[in-house]
Amino acid sequence: MVFKLSQKDFELIDAVLDDYAKKGKTDKICPYCGTPIKKKVVGMGYTVSCQTQNCLQETCRGI
Ligand SMILES: [Zn+2]
């Protein structure tokens, strides 16, 4: 099953990235499972996800 992100999810992920850019961390939590959302750097890109598998996740590859 592929988890589909809504427009609201993208806004949340944007807010998480903004938090990381300004503070180096975020206190946002996943609206679906309630676990903390974290940003992980993967190679040239990064992944923003909560702590539950197959839940909120957005992967961005570096250019
Ligand atoms: Zn979640």
N, CA, C, O and the ligand as a Tripos MOL2 file, in Angstrom:
@<TRIPOS>MOLECULE
protein
  253   251    64     0     0
PROTEIN
NO_CHARGES

@<TRIPOS>ATOM
      1 N           0.8460   -1.1980    0.0000 N.3       1 MET1
      2 CA          0.0000    0.0000    0.0000 C.3       1 MET1
      3 C           0.8780    1.2430    0.0000 C.2       1 MET1
      4 O           1.8120    1.3630    0.7920 O.2       1 MET1
      5 N           0.5700    2.1330   -0.8730 N.am      2 VAL2
      6 CA          1.3310    3.3780   -0.9390 C.3       2 VAL2
      7 C           0.5810    4.4520   -0.1630 C.2       2 VAL2
      8 O          -0.6110    4.6860   -0.3620 O.2       2 VAL2
      9 N           1.3190    5.0850    0.7160 N.am      3 PHE3
     10 CA          0.7150    6.1510    1.5070 C.3       3 PHE3
     11 C           0.6640    7.4170    0.6720 C.2       3 PHE3
     12 O           1.6760    7.8690    0.1370 O.2       3 PHE3
     13 N          -0.5170    7.9770    0.5690 N.am      4 LYS4
     14 CA         -0.6730    9.1650   -0.2630 C.3       4 LYS4
     15 C          -0.6810   10.4350    0.5950 C.2       4 LYS4
     16 O          -1.4460   10.5590    1.5520 O.2       4 LYS4
     17 N           0.1820   11.3570    0.2250 N.am      5 LEU5
     18 CA          0.2700   12.5970    0.9770 C.3       5 LEU5
     19 C          -0.7790   13.5940    0.4870 C.2       5 LEU5
     20 O          -0.9810   13.7540   -0.7160 O.2       5 LEU5
     21 N          -1.4310   14.2510    1.4160 N.am      6 SER6
     22 CA         -2.3930   15.2780    1.0610 C.3       6 SER6
     23 C          -1.6910   16.6390    1.0000 C.2       6 SER6
     24 O          -0.5340   16.7750    1.3980 O.2       6 SER6
     25 N          -2.3990   17.6160    0.5050 N.am      7 GLN7
     26 CA         -1.8500   18.9800    0.4530 C.3       7 GLN7
     27 C          -1.4250   19.4330    1.8470 C.2       7 GLN7
     28 O          -0.4050   20.1030    2.0100 O.2       7 GLN7
     29 N          -2.2260   19.0580    2.8560 N.am      8 LYS8
     30 CA         -1.9220   19.4260    4.2390 C.3       8 LYS8
     31 C          -0.6210   18.7820    4.7120 C.2       8 LYS8
     32 O           0.1490   19.3880    5.4580 O.2       8 LYS8
     33 N          -0.3880   17.5430    4.2670 N.am      9 ASP9
     34 CA          0.8380   16.8450    4.6410 C.3       9 ASP9
     35 C           2.0640   17.5580    4.0730 C.2       9 ASP9
     36 O           3.0890   17.6890    4.7410 O.2       9 ASP9
     37 N           1.9370   18.0120    2.8350 N.am     10 PHE10
     38 CA          3.0520   18.7300    2.2200 C.3      10 PHE10
     39 C           3.3240   20.0380    2.9670 C.2      10 PHE10
     40 O           4.4750   20.4410    3.1300 O.2      10 PHE10
     41 N           2.2680   20.6830    3.4120 N.am     11 GLU11
     42 CA          2.4480   21.9180    4.1850 C.3      11 GLU11
     43 C           3.1450   21.6230    5.5050 C.2      11 GLU11
     44 O           3.9940   22.3920    5.9540 O.2      11 GLU11
     45 N           2.7790   20.4950    6.1270 N.am     12 LEU12
     46 CA          3.4080   20.0900    7.3840 C.3      12 LEU12
     47 C           4.8900   19.8090    7.1510 C.2      12 LEU12
     48 O           5.7380   20.2440    7.9310 O.2      12 LEU12
     49 N           5.2010   19.0840    6.0800 N.am     13 ILE13
     50 CA          6.5930   18.7670    5.7560 C.3      13 ILE13
     51 C           7.3780   20.0490    5.4740 C.2      13 ILE13
     52 O           8.5360   20.1760    5.8730 O.2      13 ILE13
     53 N           6.7460   20.9850    4.7930 N.am     14 ASP14
     54 CA          7.3730   22.2890    4.5580 C.3      14 ASP14
     55 C           7.7060   22.9660    5.8830 C.2      14 ASP14
     56 O           8.7830   23.5370    6.0470 O.2      14 ASP14
     57 N           6.7670   22.8940    6.8290 N.am     15 ALA15
     58 CA          6.9600   23.5090    8.1410 C.3      15 ALA15
     59 C           8.0970   22.8200    8.8910 C.2      15 ALA15
     60 O           8.8710   23.4700    9.5940 O.2      15 ALA15
     61 N           8.1920   21.4960    8.7360 N.am     16 VAL16
     62 CA          9.2710   20.7380    9.3680 C.3      16 VAL16
     63 C          10.6240   21.1870    8.8000 C.2      16 VAL16
     64 O          11.5770   21.4090    9.5470 O.2      16 VAL16
     65 N          10.6930   21.3150    7.4760 N.am     17 LEU17
     66 CA         11.9400   21.7410    6.8330 C.3      17 LEU17
     67 C          12.3130   23.1520    7.2600 C.2      17 LEU17
     68 O          13.4880   23.4700    7.4420 O.2      17 LEU17
     69 N          11.3010   23.9870    7.4160 N.am     18 ASP18
     70 CA         11.5000   25.3600    7.8710 C.3      18 ASP18
     71 C          12.0740   25.3660    9.2920 C.2      18 ASP18
     72 O          13.0070   26.1100    9.5930 O.2      18 ASP18
     73 N          11.5020   24.5240   10.1560 N.am     19 ASP19
     74 CA         11.9910   24.3980   11.5390 C.3      19 ASP19
     75 C          13.4570   23.9790   11.5450 C.2      19 ASP19
     76 O          14.2750   24.5460   12.2690 O.2      19 ASP19
     77 N          13.7770   22.9750   10.7230 N.am     20 TYR20
     78 CA         15.1510   22.4920   10.6620 C.3      20 TYR20
     79 C          16.0950   23.5750   10.1650 C.2      20 TYR20
     80 O          17.2180   23.7020   10.6540 O.2      20 TYR20
     81 N          15.6360   24.3590    9.1890 N.am     21 ALA21
     82 CA         16.4710   25.4220    8.6340 C.3      21 ALA21
     83 C          16.7390   26.4980    9.6860 C.2      21 ALA21
     84 O          17.8290   27.0680    9.7320 O.2      21 ALA21
     85 N          15.7440   26.7720   10.5290 N.am     22 LYS22
     86 CA         15.8690   27.8570   11.5070 C.3      22 LYS22
     87 C          16.4470   27.4110   12.8380 C.2      22 LYS22
     88 O          17.2370   28.1300   13.4500 O.2      22 LYS22
     89 N          16.0410   26.1810   13.3040 N.am     23 LYS23
     90 CA         16.4030   25.7450   14.6480 C.3      23 LYS23
     91 C          17.2240   24.4640   14.6740 C.2      23 LYS23
     92 O          17.7720   24.0940   15.7130 O.2      23 LYS23
     93 N          17.3110   23.7800   13.5220 N.am     24 GLY24
     94 CA         18.0510   22.5280   13.4750 C.3      24 GLY24
     95 C          17.2720   21.3550   14.0320 C.2      24 GLY24
     96 O          17.8090   20.2550   14.1560 O.2      24 GLY24
     97 N          16.0080   21.5760   14.3710 N.am     25 LYS25
     98 CA         15.1530   20.4860   14.8680 C.3      25 LYS25
     99 C          13.7020   20.9090   14.7110 C.2      25 LYS25
    100 O          13.4090   22.0500   14.3550 O.2      25 LYS25
    101 N          12.8040   19.9810   14.9780 N.am     26 THR26
    102 CA         11.3850   20.3120   14.8980 C.3      26 THR26
    103 C          10.6370   19.6090   16.0160 C.2      26 THR26
    104 O          11.0690   18.5650   16.5060 O.2      26 THR26
    105 N           9.5150   20.1860   16.4160 N.am     27 ASP27
    106 CA          8.6950   19.5200   17.4390 C.3      27 ASP27
    107 C           7.3410   19.1160   16.8550 C.2      27 ASP27
    108 O           6.3890   18.8420   17.5860 O.2      27 ASP27
    109 N           7.2780   19.0870   15.5220 N.am     28 LYS28
    110 CA          6.0380   18.6850   14.8530 C.3      28 LYS28
    111 C           5.8110   17.1810   15.0390 C.2      28 LYS28
    112 O           6.7600   16.3990   15.0900 O.2      28 LYS28
    113 N           4.5530   16.8000   15.1380 N.am     29 ILE29
    114 CA          4.2340   15.3730   15.2330 C.3      29 ILE29
    115 C           3.3220   14.9550   14.0890 C.2      29 ILE29
    116 O           2.6200   15.7740   13.4950 O.2      29 ILE29
    117 N           3.3500   13.6820   13.8000 N.am     30 CYS30
    118 CA          2.5600   13.1380   12.7000 C.3      30 CYS30
    119 C           1.0720   13.2040   13.0520 C.2      30 CYS30
    120 O           0.6760   12.7780   14.1370 O.2      30 CYS30
    121 N           0.2490   13.7320   12.1470 N.am     31 PRO31
    122 CA         -1.1900   13.8300   12.4100 C.3      31 PRO31
    123 C          -1.8900   12.4700   12.3680 C.2      31 PRO31
    124 O          -3.0410   12.3580   12.7890 O.2      31 PRO31
    125 N          -1.2070   11.4370   11.8630 N.am     32 TYR32
    126 CA         -1.8280   10.1220   11.7250 C.3      32 TYR32
    127 C          -1.5130    9.2010   12.8950 C.2      32 TYR32
    128 O          -2.4020    8.5170   13.4020 O.2      32 TYR32
    129 N          -0.2470    9.1750   13.3310 N.am     33 CYS33
    130 CA          0.1360    8.2310   14.3810 C.3      33 CYS33
    131 C           0.6410    8.9220   15.6440 C.2      33 CYS33
    132 O           0.8300    8.2710   16.6720 O.2      33 CYS33
    133 N           0.8610   10.2450   15.5750 N.am     34 GLY34
    134 CA          1.2310   10.9800   16.7850 C.3      34 GLY34
    135 C           2.6760   10.8650   17.2100 C.2      34 GLY34
    136 O           3.0350   11.3110   18.2990 O.2      34 GLY34
    137 N           3.5190   10.2720   16.3670 N.am     35 THR35
    138 CA          4.9360   10.1820   16.7210 C.3      35 THR35
    139 C           5.6960   11.3700   16.1260 C.2      35 THR35
    140 O           5.2370   11.9860   15.1640 O.2      35 THR35
    141 N           6.8620   11.6890   16.7010 N.am     36 PRO36
    142 CA          7.6310   12.8400   16.2220 C.3      36 PRO36
    143 C           8.0730   12.6680   14.7750 C.2      36 PRO36
    144 O           8.4210   11.5710   14.3400 O.2      36 PRO36
    145 N           8.0520   13.7700   14.0450 N.am     37 ILE37
    146 CA          8.5380   13.7690   12.6660 C.3      37 ILE37
    147 C           9.9980   14.1790   12.6770 C.2      37 ILE37
    148 O          10.3860   15.1330   13.3520 O.2      37 ILE37
    149 N          10.8040   13.4420   11.9180 N.am     38 LYS38
    150 CA         12.2350   13.7290   11.8720 C.3      38 LYS38
    151 C          12.6980   13.8640   10.4340 C.2      38 LYS38
    152 O          12.1180   13.2890    9.5130 O.2      38 LYS38
    153 N          13.7480   14.6310   10.2710 N.am     39 LYS39
    154 CA         14.3860   14.7520    8.9660 C.3      39 LYS39
    155 C          15.7010   13.9900    9.0100 C.2      39 LYS39
    156 O          16.5160   14.1730    9.9140 O.2      39 LYS39
    157 N          15.8870   13.1390    8.0240 N.am     40 LYS40
    158 CA         17.1020   12.3470    7.9510 C.3      40 LYS40
    159 C          17.7930   12.6630    6.6360 C.2      40 LYS40
    160 O          17.1660   12.6450    5.5770 O.2      40 LYS40
    161 N          19.0720   12.9510    6.7050 N.am     41 VAL41
    162 CA         19.8200   13.2030    5.4740 C.3      41 VAL41
    163 C          20.2460   11.8620    4.8860 C.2      41 VAL41
    164 O          20.8500   11.0320    5.5660 O.2      41 VAL41
    165 N          19.9230   11.6680    3.6210 N.am     42 VAL42
    166 CA         20.2520   10.4240    2.9370 C.3      42 VAL42
    167 C          21.0240   10.7680    1.6740 C.2      42 VAL42
    168 O          20.4430   11.2080    0.6820 O.2      42 VAL42
    169 N          22.3330   10.5660    1.7160 N.am     43 GLY43
    170 CA         23.1500   10.9070    0.5600 C.3      43 GLY43
    171 C          23.0430   12.3930    0.2500 C.2      43 GLY43
    172 O          23.3110   13.2350    1.1070 O.2      43 GLY43
    173 N          22.6500   12.7090   -0.9790 N.am     44 MET44
    174 CA         22.5090   14.1010   -1.3930 C.3      44 MET44
    175 C          21.1250   14.6630   -1.0570 C.2      44 MET44
    176 O          20.9010   15.8700   -1.1400 O.2      44 MET44
    177 N          20.2160   13.7900   -0.6830 N.am     45 GLY45
    178 CA         18.8450   14.2390   -0.4060 C.3      45 GLY45
    179 C          18.4850   14.0520    1.0520 C.2      45 GLY45
    180 O          19.3610   13.9890    1.9140 O.2      45 GLY45
    181 N          17.2010   13.9650    1.3240 N.am     46 TYR46
    182 CA         16.7590   13.7720    2.7010 C.3      46 TYR46
    183 C          15.3790   13.1310    2.7090 C.2      46 TYR46
    184 O          14.6450   13.1360    1.7200 O.2      46 TYR46
    185 N          15.0670   12.5820    3.8680 N.am     47 THR47
    186 CA         13.7570   11.9970    4.0800 C.3      47 THR47
    187 C          13.1250   12.6680    5.2830 C.2      47 THR47
    188 O          13.7610   12.8250    6.3260 O.2      47 THR47
    189 N          11.8730   13.0600    5.1320 N.am     48 VAL48
    190 CA         11.1100   13.5790    6.2650 C.3      48 VAL48
    191 C          10.0480   12.5320    6.5650 C.2      48 VAL48
    192 O           9.2160   12.2220    5.7110 O.2      48 VAL48
    193 N          10.0760   11.9850    7.7830 N.am     49 SER49
    194 CA          9.1120   10.9420    8.1010 C.3      49 SER49
    195 C           8.8330   10.8990    9.5900 C.2      49 SER49
    196 O           9.6030   11.4140   10.4000 O.2      49 SER49
    197 N           7.7100   10.2700    9.9360 N.am     50 CYS50
    198 CA          7.3980   10.0190   11.3350 C.3      50 CYS50
    199 C           8.0490    8.6940   11.7220 C.2      50 CYS50
    200 O           8.8280    8.1400   10.9450 O.2      50 CYS50
    201 N           7.7430    8.1860   12.9020 N.am     51 GLN51
    202 CA          8.4450    7.0050   13.4050 C.3      51 GLN51
    203 C           7.7170    5.7080   13.0860 C.2      51 GLN51
    204 O           8.1170    4.6490   13.5700 O.2      51 GLN51
    205 N           6.6660    5.7630   12.2920 N.am     52 THR52
    206 CA          5.9110    4.5660   11.9400 C.3      52 THR52
    207 C           6.1450    4.2250   10.4760 C.2      52 THR52
    208 O           6.0990    5.1010    9.6120 O.2      52 THR52
    209 N           6.3960    2.9480   10.2020 N.am     53 GLN53
    210 CA          6.6180    2.5290    8.8210 C.3      53 GLN53
    211 C           5.3410    2.6690    8.0150 C.2      53 GLN53
    212 O           4.2430    2.4650    8.5330 O.2      53 GLN53
    213 N           5.4900    3.0190    6.7430 N.am     54 ASN54
    214 CA          4.3610    3.1670    5.8300 C.3      54 ASN54
    215 C           3.3580    4.2070    6.2970 C.2      54 ASN54
    216 O           2.1670    4.1060    6.0020 O.2      54 ASN54
    217 N           3.8340    5.1970    7.0180 N.am     55 CYS55
    218 CA          2.9920    6.3010    7.4370 C.3      55 CYS55
    219 C           3.5300    7.5380    6.7180 C.2      55 CYS55
    220 O           4.0100    7.4400    5.5890 O.2      55 CYS55
    221 N           3.4520    8.6790    7.3570 N.am     56 LEU56
    222 CA          3.8920    9.9230    6.7100 C.3      56 LEU56
    223 C           5.3660    9.8460    6.3020 C.2      56 LEU56
    224 O           6.2390    9.6390    7.1450 O.2      56 LEU56
    225 N           5.6320   10.0130    5.0200 N.am     57 GLN57
    226 CA          7.0210   10.0100    4.5700 C.3      57 GLN57
    227 C           7.1710   10.7470    3.2490 C.2      57 GLN57
    228 O           6.3870   10.5600    2.3180 O.2      57 GLN57
    229 N           8.1910   11.5840    3.1920 N.am     58 GLU58
    230 CA          8.4800   12.3040    1.9570 C.3      58 GLU58
    231 C           9.9790   12.2210    1.7210 C.2      58 GLU58
    232 O          10.7740   12.5820    2.5890 O.2      58 GLU58
    233 N          10.3580   11.7480    0.5540 N.am     59 THR59
    234 CA         11.7730   11.6470    0.2230 C.3      59 THR59
    235 C          12.1030   12.6600   -0.8490 C.2      59 THR59
    236 O          11.3950   12.7880   -1.8480 O.2      59 THR59
    237 N          13.1840   13.3750   -0.6270 N.am     60 CYS60
    238 CA         13.6280   14.3530   -1.6160 C.3      60 CYS60
    239 C          15.0710   14.0570   -1.9680 C.2      60 CYS60
    240 O          15.9450   14.0540   -1.1010 O.2      60 CYS60
    241 N          15.3140   13.8100   -3.2390 N.am     61 ARG61
    242 CA         16.6680   13.5200   -3.6570 C.3      61 ARG61
    243 C          17.3680   14.8050   -4.0590 C.2      61 ARG61
    244 O          16.7710   15.7180   -4.6300 O.2      61 ARG61
    245 N          18.6640   14.8430   -3.7390 N.am     62 GLY62
    246 CA         19.4600   16.0150   -4.1110 C.3      62 GLY62
    247 C          19.5960   16.1240   -5.6110 C.2      62 GLY62
    248 O          19.4760   15.1320   -6.3300 O.2      62 GLY62
    249 N          19.8460   17.3210   -6.0760 N.am     63 ILE63
    250 CA         19.9510   17.5330   -7.5250 C.3      63 ILE63
    251 C          21.3550   17.1630   -7.9810 C.2      63 ILE63
    252 O          21.6660   17.2650   -9.1680 O.2      63 ILE63
    253 ZN          2.8180    8.7100   11.2570 Zn       64 ZN64
@<TRIPOS>BOND
     1     1     2 1
     2     2     3 1
     3     3     4 2
     4     3     5 am
     5     5     6 1
     6     6     7 1
     7     7     8 2
     8     7     9 am
     9     9    10 1
    10    10    11 1
    11    11    12 2
    12    11    13 am
    13    13    14 1
    14    14    15 1
    15    15    16 2
    16    15    17 am
    17    17    18 1
    18    18    19 1
    19    19    20 2
    20    19    21 am
    21    21    22 1
    22    22    23 1
    23    23    24 2
    24    23    25 am
    25    25    26 1
    26    26    27 1
    27    27    28 2
    28    27    29 am
    29    29    30 1
    30    30    31 1
    31    31    32 2
    32    31    33 am
    33    33    34 1
    34    34    35 1
    35    35    36 2
    36    35    37 am
    37    37    38 1
    38    38    39 1
    39    39    40 2
    40    39    41 am
    41    41    42 1
    42    42    43 1
    43    43    44 2
    44    43    45 am
    45    45    46 1
    46    46    47 1
    47    47    48 2
    48    47    49 am
    49    49    50 1
    50    50    51 1
    51    51    52 2
    52    51    53 am
    53    53    54 1
    54    54    55 1
    55    55    56 2
    56    55    57 am
    57    57    58 1
    58    58    59 1
    59    59    60 2
    60    59    61 am
    61    61    62 1
    62    62    63 1
    63    63    64 2
    64    63    65 am
    65    65    66 1
    66    66    67 1
    67    67    68 2
    68    67    69 am
    69    69    70 1
    70    70    71 1
    71    71    72 2
    72    71    73 am
    73    73    74 1
    74    74    75 1
    75    75    76 2
    76    75    77 am
    77    77    78 1
    78    78    79 1
    79    79    80 2
    80    79    81 am
    81    81    82 1
    82    82    83 1
    83    83    84 2
    84    83    85 am
    85    85    86 1
    86    86    87 1
    87    87    88 2
    88    87    89 am
    89    89    90 1
    90    90    91 1
    91    91    92 2
    92    91    93 am
    93    93    94 1
    94    94    95 1
    95    95    96 2
    96    95    97 am
    97    97    98 1
    98    98    99 1
    99    99   100 2
   100    99   101 am
   101   101   102 1
   102   102   103 1
   103   103   104 2
   104   103   105 am
   105   105   106 1
   106   106   107 1
   107   107   108 2
   108   107   109 am
   109   109   110 1
   110   110   111 1
   111   111   112 2
   112   111   113 am
   113   113   114 1
   114   114   115 1
   115   115   116 2
   116   115   117 am
   117   117   118 1
   118   118   119 1
   119   119   120 2
   120   119   121 am
   121   121   122 1
   122   122   123 1
   123   123   124 2
   124   123   125 am
   125   125   126 1
   126   126   127 1
   127   127   128 2
   128   127   129 am
   129   129   130 1
   130   130   131 1
   131   131   132 2
   132   131   133 am
   133   133   134 1
   134   134   135 1
   135   135   136 2
   136   135   137 am
   137   137   138 1
   138   138   139 1
   139   139   140 2
   140   139   141 am
   141   141   142 1
   142   142   143 1
   143   143   144 2
   144   143   145 am
   145   145   146 1
   146   146   147 1
   147   147   148 2
   148   147   149 am
   149   149   150 1
   150   150   151 1
   151   151   152 2
   152   151   153 am
   153   153   154 1
   154   154   155 1
   155   155   156 2
   156   155   157 am
   157   157   158 1
   158   158   159 1
   159   159   160 2
   160   159   161 am
   161   161   162 1
   162   162   163 1
   163   163   164 2
   164   163   165 am
   165   165   166 1
   166   166   167 1
   167   167   168 2
   168   167   169 am
   169   169   170 1
   170   170   171 1
   171   171   172 2
   172   171   173 am
   173   173   174 1
   174   174   175 1
   175   175   176 2
   176   175   177 am
   177   177   178 1
   178   178   179 1
   179   179   180 2
   180   179   181 am
   181   181   182 1
   182   182   183 1
   183   183   184 2
   184   183   185 am
   185   185   186 1
   186   186   187 1
   187   187   188 2
   188   187   189 am
   189   189   190 1
   190   190   191 1
   191   191   192 2
   192   191   193 am
   193   193   194 1
   194   194   195 1
   195   195   196 2
   196   195   197 am
   197   197   198 1
   198   198   199 1
   199   199   200 2
   200   199   201 am
   201   201   202 1
   202   202   203 1
   203   203   204 2
   204   203   205 am
   205   205   206 1
   206   206   207 1
   207   207   208 2
   208   207   209 am
   209   209   210 1
   210   210   211 1
   211   211   212 2
   212   211   213 am
   213   213   214 1
   214   214   215 1
   215   215   216 2
   216   215   217 am
   217   217   218 1
   218   218   219 1
   219   219   220 2
   220   219   221 am
   221   221   222 1
   222   222   223 1
   223   223   224 2
   224   223   225 am
   225   225   226 1
   226   226   227 1
   227   227   228 2
   228   227   229 am
   229   229   230 1
   230   230   231 1
   231   231   232 2
   232   231   233 am
   233   233   234 1
   234   234   235 1
   235   235   236 2
   236   235   237 am
   237   237   238 1
   238   238   239 1
   239   239   240 2
   240   239   241 am
   241   241   242 1
   242   242   243 1
   243   243   244 2
   244   243   245 am
   245   245   246 1
   246   246   247 1
   247   247   248 2
   248   247   249 am
   249   249   250 1
   250   250   251 1
   251   251   252 2
@<TRIPOS>SUBSTRUCTURE
     1 MET1         2 RESIDUE 1 A MET
     2 VAL2         6 RESIDUE 1 A VAL
     3 PHE3        10 RESIDUE 1 A PHE
     4 LYS4        14 RESIDUE 1 A LYS
     5 LEU5        18 RESIDUE 1 A LEU
     6 SER6        22 RESIDUE 1 A SER
     7 GLN7        26 RESIDUE 1 A GLN
     8 LYS8        30 RESIDUE 1 A LYS
     9 ASP9        34 RESIDUE 1 A ASP
    10 PHE10       38 RESIDUE 1 A PHE
    11 GLU11       42 RESIDUE 1 A GLU
    12 LEU12       46 RESIDUE 1 A LEU
    13 ILE13       50 RESIDUE 1 A ILE
    14 ASP14       54 RESIDUE 1 A ASP
    15 ALA15       58 RESIDUE 1 A ALA
    16 VAL16       62 RESIDUE 1 A VAL
    17 LEU17       66 RESIDUE 1 A LEU
    18 ASP18       70 RESIDUE 1 A ASP
    19 ASP19       74 RESIDUE 1 A ASP
    20 TYR20       78 RESIDUE 1 A TYR
    21 ALA21       82 RESIDUE 1 A ALA
    22 LYS22       86 RESIDUE 1 A LYS
    23 LYS23       90 RESIDUE 1 A LYS
    24 GLY24       94 RESIDUE 1 A GLY
    25 LYS25       98 RESIDUE 1 A LYS
    26 THR26      102 RESIDUE 1 A THR
    27 ASP27      106 RESIDUE 1 A ASP
    28 LYS28      110 RESIDUE 1 A LYS
    29 ILE29      114 RESIDUE 1 A ILE
    30 CYS30      118 RESIDUE 1 A CYS
    31 PRO31      122 RESIDUE 1 A PRO
    32 TYR32      126 RESIDUE 1 A TYR
    33 CYS33      130 RESIDUE 1 A CYS
    34 GLY34      134 RESIDUE 1 A GLY
    35 THR35      138 RESIDUE 1 A THR
    36 PRO36      142 RESIDUE 1 A PRO
    37 ILE37      146 RESIDUE 1 A ILE
    38 LYS38      150 RESIDUE 1 A LYS
    39 LYS39      154 RESIDUE 1 A LYS
    40 LYS40      158 RESIDUE 1 A LYS
    41 VAL41      162 RESIDUE 1 A VAL
    42 VAL42      166 RESIDUE 1 A VAL
    43 GLY43      170 RESIDUE 1 A GLY
    44 MET44      174 RESIDUE 1 A MET
    45 GLY45      178 RESIDUE 1 A GLY
    46 TYR46      182 RESIDUE 1 A TYR
    47 THR47      186 RESIDUE 1 A THR
    48 VAL48      190 RESIDUE 1 A VAL
    49 SER49      194 RESIDUE 1 A SER
    50 CYS50      198 RESIDUE 1 A CYS
    51 GLN51      202 RESIDUE 1 A GLN
    52 THR52      206 RESIDUE 1 A THR
    53 GLN53      210 RESIDUE 1 A GLN
    54 ASN54      214 RESIDUE 1 A ASN
    55 CYS55      218 RESIDUE 1 A CYS
    56 LEU56      222 RESIDUE 1 A LEU
    57 GLN57      226 RESIDUE 1 A GLN
    58 GLU58      230 RESIDUE 1 A GLU
    59 THR59      234 RESIDUE 1 A THR
    60 CYS60      238 RESIDUE 1 A CYS
    61 ARG61      242 RESIDUE 1 A ARG
    62 GLY62      246 RESIDUE 1 A GLY
    63 ILE63      250 RESIDUE 1 A ILE
    64 ZN64       253 GROUP 0 **** ****
